[in-house]
Amino acid sequence: MGYRLGVDIGGAFTDLVGYDAETGDFVWVKGETTPSEPSAGVLNTIKKSGLDMSRVIMVIHGQTLVINSIITRDGARVGLLTTWGHRDILELQRANRRDMYNFRYKKPKPFVPRYLSIEIDERILGDGSELKPLRADEVRGAVKRLLNAGVESICISFLNSYANPSHEIEAARISQDVLKEEGLEGLPVTMAHEITREWGEYERTNTAVLNAFVKPKMVRYLSILEREIRGMGYGGSFFSMLSNGGMASFGFVKEFPIYSIESGPIAGVIGGIAIAELLGEKNVIILDGGSTTTKASLVENLTPKVHSEYFVGRDKFNPGYPVKVPVIEIEEVGNGGTSVAWIDEVGNLRVGPMAMGADPGPACYGKGGTEPTVTDAYVVNGLINPEYLLGGEMKIYRDLAVDAVGKIADHYGISVEEAAEGIVRIANENAANAIRIISVQKGYDPREFSLIAHGGSGPMFAPFIAEDLEIRKIIIPTIPPGVFSAWGMLLTDIRHDVIVTNVVKVEAGNVDSINRTYSEVDKRVTRIFEEEEGISAGELTVFHYADMRYKGQEHTVKVPIKTGTLEESDIPDIIEKFHVYHERAYSFRLPDSPVEIVNFHGVGIVKVRRPAIREVDAEGLSLDDAVKEHRNVFIHGDFVDMPVLDRRKIPVETGIEGPAILEDPTSTVLVLENQELVRDRYGNIIIRRG
């Protein structure tokens, strides 16, 4: 046995957590993120840990490279081969706009310019039969045209290939032959059917194009990590977090990087579920307050919500870019510790979404930043100890924070402390809004959930959010909150999803068809594990889901289905379960309407050994020893004398009334006046409203 490492890239810091299951050793390190070359920050953090890499057996990585590359449009020049008559699919997109009366609507700009989209005169019908064959000479000519135009990645997405991918497979083979002739064997080729076998031609094509767009960059990035970490004496396996809450080998992610579009934040959800399970909580909201963004996810009955359609850059004016891969539902807003406070054109104070990130960072870092940020506001008002960021490892300059926040104060003619509190309040409201989106707007009452807060700023946002949304319990994990997502990676199972479209009416006469489709899905899941992970079918646990709807509807609801061969007697239970899920999602049911399965969803999972959370050694701990100092903090419009506690020295099961500040090297926990905290036997901080 040996160490397993989780490494997570954030906007300002790169986090590493190591765990040795045999000895119980637990180590963590935070290093600075290097935006210009992300691999450098990862490698520097590994070196900083001082671990003997020959004793490490697994590296699990979560990154933001895919999502950031798409948002900033910093990727490869992509050429698209598509079916005759469908050249403009990325231009036309969808006619059913979410808000037809929105006069500020902006149609997303395609990632493939029209002149790099070439039609091929072939056609597969919706039932999978061939209407018009593929001609090799036409494909060869199209590929050469794209190469002459300087493309760096090729995407092939033919109409109805989800039903029959033979034309895409043949076109890819021909493309590879041309690339070999031209000495360009390394140029990547993406086939749409390999990523998703769902219908929806625009969504499917856009997903494949985005995969092609980020693929060269991800191949380079992961290859650098493999080479450099191997050079440190490492001989173990490399895994990457996926957006579905599982992990897969670097080899799989190099081929299909789009599956890792939200890999970093998802690990925090997995970690939050583990903490909830430990404490006997079933329904939780997991809040990740990071350096540049705040993420929130709602988990019901310890089960995260997984959707097979995700949108990049969606807001009230923009429908975003659809991505048809399984993603745990997570709401992300541009609101974090390094988010910039600014004054808009009508004089309102705003926070985010622009952030200072790692370079130059907030003004208080002393690295050249001059814009006021949330972190600067915390420092000005005494919520953060300037001498204790990263346990004192990183120097903070309060005078620089005062200068930056002073710009806001001067504009409104108020004190710098009042300006800082205004920044903090708006940041808190932004974070609370992320929770409203995943709860209130979807029919859930946040008062029925416990709030698990982690990240550098999450424990600072949480007490204010709890007051605003009347959440009764806050849980700050015993794992250092600032490296919690990296720890969550160590809990992640190896997972692959396969989704196939096959519209089938749910009735007794179609049981054989339903079983046959699930059998095909299971074979594909098994093949992926055998070919990509080297794992045999006997080690897999398989789960079934179905995207179901009432006949005539457009939208579906995902419903868990019994694994194994279904019998006619199972049909009434499946239909009733759909009625229940549909009513919860849309507040009505149609008991007499026919029900259909649209997509068959298979999930293969291989469990990993999870790190144990041990009870803390509470012997000799006293509240007097835990008090580090008393600090004058500006909060709620006035200065308040607050005790500052070292959370690691707080005695177990001792109630402490707020207000108070708890410090550890990775984060600061704030407890408000009408709240009470207890440190449980595992070291988690439990905060309850009075």
N, C-alpha and C positions, 0 to 999 in steps of 0.2 A: 504494500500500500504506500501511499504518499499524498502529497498535497494536490488538491483540486483548486484551480484559480478561477475567479470570476473577475473580468476586467470590463469596466463600463466607461464609455466616453460621454462626458457631459459638456455643457456649453463653456464652463470655466475650468472644471477639474476633471481629471481622469482617475477613476477609483479602482482599487484592487482589493479583493478579499481572498484570502487563502485559508483552506481548512484541511487538516489531516484527520481523517476519520479514525485512524488507528490510535493516535496519541491524543486527539482532541485539541491539538494546537489550533489557534485562530489568530490570524494576522490581518491587518488592514493598512492600506497606504493611500494617501491622496497626493496626486501630482497635478501639475498644471497641464491643461489641454493645449495642444499646438494646432490651431486651426489651419495654418498654411500647409502642414504636413502631419495629419492625425496620427500616423504610425509612430512618429517621433515621441509624442506624448505617452503612448502606450508603452513603448520600449523604455522610456525614461522612468516611468512608474514601476515597471517590473524590476529594473535595476535598483531603484530606490528601496524596494522591499527587502533587498539583500538575501532573498531566498536562493537556495541552491537548486537551480532549475533541473538538475539531474534527479531530484527527489520529487518533482512534480509529474503527475500522471495525466492531467487533463487541464486544458485551458479553454474556458468558455468566454466568448467575447460578445458584448453588446455595443452597437455603434449607431451613430446618427448620420453616417456618411451617405446612405441611400436617400433618406428623406431630405437632407440638406442639399444634396446634389440636384434633386428634382426642384426644390423650392427656388434655388439660386440659378437653375438651368445651366449648371456646370457639369456637362457630361459629354458623351460622344456624339458625333455627327451620324445620324441614323438614316438608312435608306429602307423603304418599305416596299415589299412585293405584296400586292393584293389582287383580288378577283376583278375581272373586267367589269367596269361600271361602278366600282366602289372606291375609286381613287380619292374621293372627297369625304370619306367616312370620318376622318379626324377633323375636317373643317365643318361638316354639317352637325356632328355631335347629336344632341337630343332636342327634339322640338318641344317636349313637354317641360318647359321651364318651371322651376319650383314656385316662382312668383311672377306671374305674367304682367303685373302692374308695376314692377320695379323698373323705373326709368334709368336707374344707375347700373343696370345689369351689364356685365362684361362677359363676353364669350371668351373662354380660355383659348390662348394661342397654342396651336398644335406643336408637338415636339418634332414633327417631321414636316419640313416645308413641302409645298405641293409638288415642286419639280423633282423632289426625291422620292415621291410616291409613284410607283410604276405598276400598271395593270397587266395582269396575265390572263389570257383568254382561256380560262378553265372554269368548271362549275361542278360543285357537289350540291345535291339537293338536301332539304331538311331531314329527309329520312335516311340519309347516308349514301344514297345511290348516285352514280356518276352520270351527269348530263352531258358534260363536255370534257374530253380528256386533256391532260397536261402535255404540252409540247416542250421537249427538252431544249430545242434551239431557241425558243422564245425566252425561256428562263435564262439560258446562257447569255443571250444578248442583253437582257435586263440587268443581270448582275454586273456585266462589264460596263454598262452605262453608269451604274451606281459607283463602281470603283473609279471610273474616270472623273466622277464628280467629287471624289475625295471622301466617301463615307468611311467611317471607322467601325461601324457595326451594322449588321443586316437583320431586319425583322421580316418574317414571313407570316402573314395572317390572311388565310383564304376563307371565303364565305362557307359557313356550315362545317368547318373542319372539326368542330366539337363532336359532330356526328360521325365523321369519317375523315381521319387525318392523313390519308394516303397521299394526297397531292402535296400537302405541306412537307411530308417526309421525303418525297421524291424531289421536290424543289430544293430542299436543304442539301440533299446528296449532290445534286447538280451544282449548287452554289459552292459546296466544298471542293468539288473538282476544279471549278474555275479559279477559286482562291489558291489552290495548290499550283495550278499552272502559272499564276501570276506571282507566286512566291509570297503569298499572304495567308498562310495556313493559320496564323494566330488571330486573324480577324474573326470576331465572334458572330455566330448565326443563332437567332432566337426564333423558335417556332411557337405560335400562339397556343396550339393544343397541348404543348408540354406544360404550360403554366396553368391553364384552366380549360376544362371541358364543359364549361357552362355556356349557355346561349347568351345573346346580347352582343351583337357584332361590334358596336362602338366600344363598349366597355372592355371586351376581350382584346380587341386590337390595341386600345390605348394601354392596357396592362402589359402586353407584349412589347410595345414600343418603349415604355418606360424601363422595362427590364433590359432591352437592348441599349438604352440611353446610359444606364449606370454600370453596365456589365464590364466594360474595359477598365473603368476606374476601380471597381471593386476587386477585379482579378489582380490588378497591380497592387492594391492596398493589402489584400490578404496574403499575397505571395511574399511581399516584403516582411510582413509579420512572421510568416512561416520560416522564411530564411533566417531572419535575425534572431528569433527565439530559439530555433534549432542551434544557432551558433553559440547560444549560452549554455549548451549542454542538455537541452530539453529533448526527450525522446518519446513523449506521450502523444495524445490525440488532440486535434484542434476542433472546437465546435463553435458555432455561432448561434446566438439567440434568434428565434424566428418570431414573427408577429402573432402567430397562433398560440403563443405561450409555451412552445416547446423549443428544442434546439436541434440542429443538424450539423453535419460535417462541413468544414470549409469548402470541400469539393462541391457539395450540393449548392452552397450559397454563391460560389463563384459562377456556377451555371445559371442559377435562378436567384439573383440578389434581391429581386422585388419581394420575395417572401420575408425579407428581413427589414422591410421599410420602417417598422416601428419596434426594432428589436430591443433597444435600451430601456424605454419606459415600461415595456411589458414585464420585464423581470421584477420590477417593483410590485406589480400586481400579484405575481406568483409568490413573492415573499410575504406580501400582506395576507394572502390566503393562509399561508403557513402559520402566521402569528394568530390569525383569527381562530384557526383550528385548535391551536395550543390552548387558547383561552376560552374555548367553548362558544365562540361567537359564530353565528351562521350568516348574518346579513351585515355587511360592512361596506363603507365607502373608503377607498384607498386614495390618499392625496399625496402626490409627489411634488413638493415645491423645490424646483431646481434653480440653476443659475440664470437661465434664460426663459424657461417656460414652466408652467404649472400644469400637471396632468392629474386627472381624476378618473376613477373607474368604479362602477357599482357592481358588487358581487352579492348575489342572492343564493342562499343555501350552499355557500362555499363554492359556487360554480360561476366562473366568469362568463360573460356574454361574448360569444364569438360570431362575427358577421363575415360574410364572404364578399362584401363590397365596401370599400374604403375610399374616401375622397381626400386628395391632397389639395390644400389651399382653398377649401370651401369656406365661404363667409356669406354675409347677407347680400353681397353684390356679385358673387362669383360662385358658380356651381362646383368649381374644383375639377380635378382630374380623377376619374374613377379608376380604382385599382381592384381587380377581382381576385383577391387572395384572402384566405382566412386571417382575420385580425381581431384580437380581443378589443372589445369596445372601450375606447378611452377618449376622453375629451381633453384637448390641449389648447391652452391659451398662452399668448406671448406675455408672460408675467412671471418674473423670477427675481432673484437677488441682484442681478446685474441689469435689470430692465430700466430704461431711461425714463425719468420724469420730464414732461415737457408741457408747454402751454400751446393750445391749439389756436386757430385763427379767430375764434370768438372769445378767447380769454379763459377757457376752461383748462384746469389742470388734468393731465392724462399721465398714465403710466403704461409703458410698453406700446406696441410689441417690440420696438427696436431695443436692442440690448447691447451692452458693451462687451459681453462675453469674457474670454480669457485675456484678450489683447485688444486694447490696453486695460480693460477691466474698469471697475468703479474708481472714482477719483481717490478714495481712501487707500487704494492699493499702492499709490505712488508710482504708477507705471506710465503716467502720461495722460490718463483719462481726466476730463474736465467736466463731463456732463453729470448731473445729479442722478443717482440711482437709488433703488430701494435699500441696498446695503448701506449707502452713505446716510440715508435717513435713519436706519437703525443705529448707526454709530453716533450720529448727532444727538439722538435722544437717549443714549445710554442703554439701549436694548442689547447691543453687542459690545463685548469687552474688547477694546482695541489691542489689548495685550494677549488675547487668547484665541485668535483665529488659527485653526489647525493646531490647537494646543500651544500657541505661542510661536509656532514655526513660521508663520507669515505675519509680517509687520503691517499694521494698520495705522494710518495717519489721520487723526480726527480733524486736524486743522484743514486738511485738504477737503474732507467731507463737508465741513462747515462752509468753505468757500463755494463748493459746487451747489449745495442746497441753498446758499445765500442768494443765488440768482432767482430762485422761485420766491424766496422771502421778499426780496427787493421789489419784484413785480407786483406783489399783492400788498406790500407795506405792512408785513407782519414779522414776527420774530422767526429766527431760523428754526427754532424748535417747533413752532406752529406749522411752518412749511413742511418740516420733516414728518410731522404727524399726519398732515394732509396726504403726503405721498404714501405713507404706510396704510392709511385708511382706504385709499383707492386701490392699492395692491391687494388688500384683504378682500375688497368687493370683487375685484377681477377673479380672485381664486374662488370665492363663494359662487360666482356666476358659473364657473366650470362645473361645480357640483349641482347647481340648479338644472343645468342642461341635461345631466345624466340621471337626475332623479325627478324633480318636480315636473319638468317638461315631458317626462315619459311615464307619468302616472305613479311614481313612487314618492312616499313621504320620507324625507331625510331624517325625521325624528324617530323613525323605526330602525335606523341603522347606527352602528358605531363608526366613528371616524378614526382610521389608522393613518397617521401623518408621518411622513419621512422626507428625506432630502434636506439640503442645507437650510431652506426657508420654510418648509412644510410645518415644522413644529411652532414656528412663529405665526404663520397664518391661522393655524387650527383653532386656537382659543377664541379668536374673533369670529371665525366662521361658525363655531358652535353656538355662540351667542346669537348670531344673526339668524341661523337656520334652526335654532332650538334643538340642536343635537345634544343628547344627554351625556354621551361618553366619548372621550378622546383617548386613543392608545398611541403612545410613542414607543416604538419597538426597543427592546433591549439591545439589539444590534445597532451599532452607531448609525444614526439616521442618515448621515451624510454619505455612507457607503452601502446603504440598504439595497439598492438595485443590484449592485455587484454581488452582494450576498444572495439575493434572490436567484441569481444565475446558478448557484450551486444546488438549488432545489429543483431545477428544471429537468424534465424528462425529455428523452429523444422522441420527437413527434413529427409525423407527416400526415397531411390531409389530402384527400382526393375527393373532388366534387364533380359529378357528372349529371348533365341535363338529360332527363327522359320523362316526359309528361305522361303520367299514368293516373287514371282514376282509381281512388282507393275504394275497392269493393272486393268481395270474396273471389270473384272470377279472375281477378288480376294478381292474385297472390304469387303465382308462378313467375309472372313478369317482374314483380317487385323483388322476389328472391334472386332471380337471374341477374338483375341489375346490381344488387348489392354484392353478389358473388364476383361480378366483374370489377367492382370498386375494390373489394378486398384483395383481389389478385394484383391490381395495380399498386395498392398500398404495400403489399408484401414484396413486390418487385423493386419498389423504391428502396425499401430497407435493405434488401439483399444486394442491390447494385450500388447504392450510394453510401450505405453505412456498414456493409458487410455483416448484417444481422439476419439470422434465419427466422422463418415464420414462427417457429416454436417459442421464441422469446417475446413475441408481440402480444399486446392486448389490444383488441379492436373494438371500437365503438361506432354505432350507427346513428345518423341524424337524417332528417328529411326537411327540405324547404317546401312547405305546404301552403295551399291557398284554397279558397272557395273558387269553383269554376267561374271564369270570367274576370277574376281579379288580376291585377298586375303584380302587386306586392305579395311577398310570401312571409311566413313565420317559420322559424327553425324549431323543430320538435325532435326530442330524443326518441329513438326507436330501439326496441329490443334487439340485441345482437343475436345472430343465429338465424336458423330457418324459421320463417313466419308461417303460421297456420291460419286458416280461414277464421278461426275463433279469435285471432288477435286483431282482426280488422275493426270491430266496434271500439276496442280500447284505443287504437291509434286515432280513430276519428274523434272520440271524446277528448283525448289529450290535445288534439289540434284545436277543438272548440275552446278549451280552457286557455291555451296559449294565445289564441287569437283574441279572446275576450279581454285578456290582460293587456294585450298590446293596443287594441283598438276600441275597447269598451263595448263591444257587441258580439253576438254570435248569430249564425244563421243555421239552425239545427236541421232544416229541411233542404239545404243547398248541397249539391254534390261537392266532394272534396277531392283535390288532386295533389299528388306529389310532383313537384317540378324538378327539384335537384336531389340526387342521392349523395349523401355526404358520409364518407368513411374516414375514421381517425385511427391511426396506428400509434401506439405508445409503448416505449420501453422504459421502465422505471429505473431511476438511478438511486443510489444510496444518499439519503439526505443528511445534512449536518444536524447533530442533536443540539437542542437548546437546553442547557443545564441550569439548575437552580443556582443562584448566586450565593457566595459565601458571605453571610450576613453577620458573622461573629465579630463583635467588637465595634460595630458601626453605631454611631450616635449622631443625632441631629446637630449638636453643637459642633462636632468635627466637620460636618458637611457644609456649614456656613463659611463661605470664603470671604465675604465682605457684605456691606450694605451700600447700595448705590442709589444715587438720586436720578430717577428716571422720569422723563416727561411723557405722560400718558393721559389721555382723556382731558387734555387742556390744562394740565397742572403737573407740577413736580411731585413725585411720590417716592418715599424711601422704601426700597425693596431689598429683601435679603437675596443674595446670590449664592446658590448652592452648587456644589460639585455633585452631579447626579449619581456618580459612582460610589459616593460615600453616604448616600441617604439610606437610613435603616429601612428594612423591609416591613411592609404592612403597618406603617406609621402615617396617620393622616396629617397632612400639612395644608393649612388654609392659605389661599392666595391673598394678596399678590406675591409672586415670587418669580425668580429667574433661575433656571437650571442650565448649567453649562457642561458640555462635554467637548472633546476636541473637534468634532465634526459639525456640531449644530448647537443652537440655543433654543431652549424650551421656555415659553412664556406661560405663566399661570395668572389669570385675571383675578380681580378682587372677590368675585362671587363664585369662584371655582375652588375645588379641593383636589389635591393630588395624593396618590399613594404609589409607592414603588412595590410591585408585586414580587413574589419569590423568584421569578425568572429575571428580574431587573427591568421589566417594562414599566413605563410611567403611565398610570391610569389617572386621567383627569375627569372629574365629574362636575357638572353644573350644580350650583346650589339651588 
